[in-house]
Amino acid sequence: MLGAIVGDIVGSVPQPEPALPSSGPLFSAASQVTGHTIATIAVAESLLSGRDGVDLLHEYYARYPEVVYEPAFSDWAKQRHRLPYRGDATTAAARVSPVAYVYEQLRPVLTEAERCAVLTHRQPNAWRLAQALAGCIYLLRRGARCDDVVNLARFGFGCDLTTPMAERSVHLELHGGRVAIALRVLLDSSNFIDALEKARAYRGADSALLSMTGALAEAAYGVPADIVAEVEQRLPPSLAKVVQAFRRVYEGEQRIDAINGYSMAC
């Protein structure tokens, strides 16, 4: 979950076009959480407490009204609607990373990811993308090989990852959207920071893409200690408390980036 928050903060600041890998620091004075982080932490609290997910999403929105949210989500939460809406399918995936840490089998991870997506999104494509991301995070945190991740995304959820990022083809955009892009970025990366830099170079300020990339990279590499400290300073105490509780219960000890030179590059 922490990786998703890191990516969201990094992706919150506009980048020069075209952006280049390693073109600047990950954080600036303007870097801040967006609605993706708020919703992710609401999902985490729901998993911790067993409280209703819709109620918590409404409450978190009311508690942090100054944060930038997806317009469709903002309208839904402001009116405290109970029924799902038709919004950006990617945003359903951007908030599900906590699910991948709660269960020890893949099937309940996929079931819970779909349940979380159904809370807000009524289109099946959003449910599918949420399942794809949560499932891949689950495999990565358990040490899966590249082939295992690619096969789940490709054959399970229709995310075709065969086109290299260097070609920047719309092929990836059409087959799995930004979830496929985040996965392709991860497969081309060598460490946590490299993954975020590659995602930022591809899409610039795209907090949803960076959030998903960060969630995947955390599962593959862990988050460097200095970045953990940076994020903890930027989170309001009430949010940091939930994150710390979730990590303590479900994530265990934080792995350090690039242990033994491990790289996901395939």
C-alpha positions as CSV (number, residue, x, y, z in Angstrom):
1,M,0.0,0.0,0.0
2,L,2.8,2.4,0.8
3,G,4.1,2.2,-2.7
4,A,0.8,3.3,-4.1
5,I,0.9,6.4,-1.9
6,V,4.4,7.2,-3.0
7,G,3.4,6.9,-6.6
8,D,0.3,9.1,-6.1
9,I,2.4,11.8,-4.5
10,V,5.1,11.7,-7.2
11,G,2.4,11.8,-9.9
12,S,0.6,14.8,-8.4
13,V,3.0,17.4,-9.9
14,P,3.0,18.4,-13.6
15,Q,6.1,17.4,-15.5
16,P,7.7,19.1,-18.5
17,E,6.8,17.5,-21.9
18,P,8.4,15.2,-22.9
19,A,9.5,14.0,-19.5
20,L,12.7,12.1,-19.2
21,P,13.8,9.3,-16.8
22,S,15.9,10.6,-14.0
23,S,15.1,14.2,-15.1
24,G,14.5,15.4,-11.5
25,P,13.8,14.5,-7.9
26,L,10.7,12.4,-7.2
27,F,9.3,14.9,-4.7
28,S,9.0,18.7,-4.7
29,A,7.5,21.2,-2.4
30,A,4.2,20.9,-4.4
31,S,4.0,17.1,-4.1
32,Q,0.9,16.0,-2.3
33,V,-1.6,13.2,-1.9
34,T,-4.6,13.0,-4.3
35,G,-7.9,11.2,-4.0
36,H,-6.2,7.9,-5.0
37,T,-4.4,7.9,-1.6
38,I,-7.5,8.9,0.3
39,A,-9.5,6.1,-1.3
40,T,-6.6,3.5,-0.8
41,I,-6.4,4.3,2.9
42,A,-10.2,4.1,3.2
43,V,-10.0,0.6,1.7
44,A,-7.2,-0.3,4.1
45,E,-9.3,0.8,7.1
46,S,-12.3,-1.2,5.8
47,L,-10.1,-4.3,5.7
48,L,-8.7,-3.6,9.1
49,S,-12.0,-2.8,10.9
50,G,-14.6,-4.6,8.8
51,R,-16.6,-1.4,8.4
52,D,-18.7,-0.8,5.3
53,G,-16.5,0.4,2.4
54,V,-19.0,2.9,1.0
55,D,-19.4,4.6,4.4
56,L,-15.7,4.9,4.8
57,L,-15.2,6.4,1.3
58,H,-17.9,9.0,2.0
59,E,-16.3,9.8,5.4
60,Y,-12.8,10.1,4.1
61,Y,-14.0,12.4,1.3
62,A,-15.8,14.6,3.8
63,R,-12.7,14.6,6.0
64,Y,-10.3,15.7,3.3
65,P,-12.4,17.9,0.9
66,E,-9.4,20.0,-0.2
67,V,-7.7,17.0,-2.0
68,V,-8.0,16.6,-5.8
69,Y,-10.4,13.8,-6.7
70,E,-11.6,12.3,-9.9
71,P,-14.7,14.4,-10.8
72,A,-17.1,11.4,-10.9
73,F,-15.9,10.1,-7.5
74,S,-16.2,13.6,-6.0
75,D,-19.8,14.0,-7.2
76,W,-20.6,10.5,-5.9
77,A,-19.1,11.0,-2.5
78,K,-20.4,14.5,-2.1
79,Q,-23.9,13.4,-2.6
80,R,-23.3,10.3,-0.5
81,H,-24.7,8.0,-3.2
82,R,-24.9,4.3,-2.4
83,L,-25.1,3.0,-5.9
84,P,-21.9,2.9,-8.1
85,Y,-21.3,5.3,-11.0
86,R,-19.6,5.1,-14.4
87,G,-16.2,6.7,-14.1
88,D,-12.6,6.2,-15.1
89,A,-12.1,2.4,-14.8
90,T,-8.5,2.8,-13.8
91,T,-9.4,4.6,-10.6
92,A,-11.0,1.4,-9.3
93,A,-7.7,-0.3,-9.7
94,A,-5.6,2.5,-8.2
95,R,-7.1,2.0,-4.7
96,V,-7.1,-1.8,-4.3
97,S,-3.4,-2.5,-3.4
98,P,-4.2,-3.2,0.3
99,V,-6.3,-6.2,-0.7
100,A,-3.2,-8.0,-2.0
101,Y,-1.7,-8.1,1.5
102,V,-4.7,-9.4,3.4
103,Y,-5.2,-12.9,2.0
104,E,-2.8,-15.8,1.5
105,Q,-4.6,-17.3,-1.6
106,L,-5.1,-15.7,-5.0
107,R,-8.8,-16.4,-5.3
108,P,-9.9,-14.4,-2.2
109,V,-7.6,-11.5,-3.4
110,L,-9.5,-11.4,-6.7
111,T,-12.9,-11.7,-5.0
112,E,-12.2,-8.8,-2.6
113,A,-10.6,-6.7,-5.4
114,E,-13.8,-7.0,-7.4
115,R,-15.9,-6.2,-4.3
116,C,-14.0,-3.0,-3.7
117,A,-14.4,-2.0,-7.3
118,V,-18.1,-2.7,-7.3
119,L,-18.5,-0.2,-4.5
120,T,-18.0,2.7,-6.8
121,H,-17.8,1.5,-10.4
122,R,-20.7,-0.1,-12.3
123,Q,-18.8,-1.1,-15.5
124,P,-17.3,-4.7,-15.5
125,N,-14.1,-3.4,-17.1
126,A,-13.3,-1.5,-13.9
127,W,-13.8,-4.7,-11.8
128,R,-11.5,-6.6,-14.2
129,L,-8.7,-4.1,-14.0
130,A,-8.9,-3.9,-10.2
131,Q,-8.6,-7.7,-10.1
132,A,-5.7,-7.7,-12.5
133,L,-3.7,-5.2,-10.4
134,A,-4.4,-6.8,-7.0
135,G,-3.7,-10.3,-8.4
136,C,-0.3,-9.2,-9.8
137,I,0.7,-7.4,-6.6
138,Y,-0.2,-10.6,-4.7
139,L,2.0,-12.7,-7.0
140,L,4.9,-10.2,-6.8
141,R,4.9,-10.0,-3.1
142,R,5.2,-13.8,-3.0
143,G,8.2,-13.8,-5.3
144,A,6.6,-14.8,-8.6
145,R,8.5,-14.9,-11.8
146,C,7.9,-12.4,-14.6
147,D,6.2,-15.1,-16.6
148,D,3.7,-15.8,-13.8
149,V,2.7,-12.1,-13.6
150,V,2.5,-11.7,-17.4
151,N,0.3,-14.9,-17.7
152,L,-2.1,-13.7,-15.0
153,A,-2.5,-10.3,-16.6
154,R,-2.7,-11.6,-20.1
155,F,-4.8,-14.7,-19.9
156,G,-6.7,-13.9,-16.8
157,F,-7.7,-10.3,-17.6
158,G,-6.8,-9.4,-21.2
159,C,-3.8,-7.1,-20.4
160,D,-1.4,-7.7,-23.3
161,L,2.1,-6.8,-22.2
162,T,4.0,-7.9,-25.2
163,T,4.6,-4.5,-26.6
164,P,7.8,-2.9,-25.1
165,M,7.4,0.5,-23.5
166,A,10.1,1.9,-25.8
167,E,7.6,1.7,-28.7
168,R,5.0,3.7,-26.7
169,S,2.2,2.1,-28.7
170,V,-1.5,2.8,-28.2
171,H,-1.6,-1.0,-28.2
172,L,-1.0,-1.0,-24.4
173,E,-3.6,1.8,-23.9
174,L,-6.3,-0.3,-25.6
175,H,-5.5,-3.7,-23.9
176,G,-5.7,-3.1,-20.2
177,G,-5.3,0.7,-20.1
178,R,-3.0,2.2,-17.5
179,V,-3.0,-1.1,-15.6
180,A,-1.2,-2.7,-18.5
181,I,1.2,0.3,-18.8
182,A,2.0,0.1,-15.1
183,L,2.8,-3.6,-15.4
184,R,4.9,-3.1,-18.5
185,V,6.8,-0.4,-16.8
186,L,7.5,-2.7,-13.8
187,L,8.7,-5.5,-16.1
188,D,11.2,-3.0,-17.7
189,S,12.4,-1.7,-14.4
190,S,15.5,-2.4,-12.3
191,N,14.4,-1.0,-8.8
192,F,11.6,0.9,-7.1
193,I,12.8,4.4,-8.1
194,D,13.5,3.3,-11.7
195,A,9.9,2.0,-12.0
196,L,8.5,5.4,-10.9
197,E,10.8,7.3,-13.2
198,K,9.9,5.2,-16.2
199,A,6.2,5.7,-15.5
200,R,6.6,9.4,-15.1
201,A,8.6,9.6,-18.3
202,Y,5.8,7.8,-20.2
203,R,2.8,9.8,-18.9
204,G,4.1,12.8,-16.9
205,A,1.7,13.8,-14.1
206,D,-0.6,10.8,-14.0
207,S,-1.2,10.1,-10.3
208,A,-3.3,7.0,-11.1
209,L,-0.6,5.4,-13.3
210,L,2.2,6.3,-10.8
211,S,0.1,5.0,-7.9
212,M,-0.4,1.6,-9.6
213,T,3.3,1.5,-10.6
214,G,4.3,2.3,-7.1
215,A,2.1,-0.5,-5.7
216,L,3.6,-3.0,-8.0
217,A,7.1,-1.9,-7.4
218,E,6.7,-2.1,-3.6
219,A,5.6,-5.7,-4.0
220,A,8.6,-6.5,-6.3
221,Y,11.3,-4.5,-4.6
222,G,10.1,-2.9,-1.3
223,V,10.3,0.8,-0.7
224,P,13.6,2.5,0.2
225,A,13.8,3.7,3.8
226,D,14.4,7.3,2.8
227,I,11.3,7.4,0.7
228,V,9.2,5.8,3.5
229,A,10.4,8.7,5.7
230,E,9.5,11.2,3.1
231,V,6.0,9.9,2.6
232,E,5.3,9.7,6.4
233,Q,6.2,13.4,6.7
234,R,3.7,14.3,4.0
235,L,0.7,12.3,5.3
236,P,-1.7,13.9,7.8
237,P,-1.3,12.1,11.2
238,S,-4.8,10.5,11.0
239,L,-3.9,8.9,7.6
240,A,-0.4,7.9,8.7
241,K,-1.9,6.2,11.7
242,V,-4.1,3.9,9.5
243,V,-1.2,3.2,7.2
244,Q,1.1,2.2,10.1
245,A,-1.6,0.0,11.6
246,F,-2.2,-1.8,8.3
247,R,1.5,-2.4,7.6
248,R,2.0,-3.6,11.2
249,V,-0.9,-6.2,10.8
250,Y,-0.5,-7.3,7.2
251,E,2.8,-6.3,5.7
252,G,5.3,-7.2,8.3
253,E,8.9,-5.9,8.0
254,Q,9.6,-3.5,5.2
255,R,11.8,-5.0,2.5
256,I,14.6,-2.7,1.3
257,D,14.9,-1.8,-2.4
258,A,17.0,-4.1,-4.7
259,I,18.0,-6.8,-2.2
260,N,20.9,-8.8,-3.7
261,G,20.6,-6.8,-6.9
262,Y,17.2,-8.2,-7.7
263,S,15.6,-6.7,-10.8
264,M,12.3,-7.3,-12.4
265,A,13.6,-6.4,-15.9
266,C,12.5,-9.2,-18.2
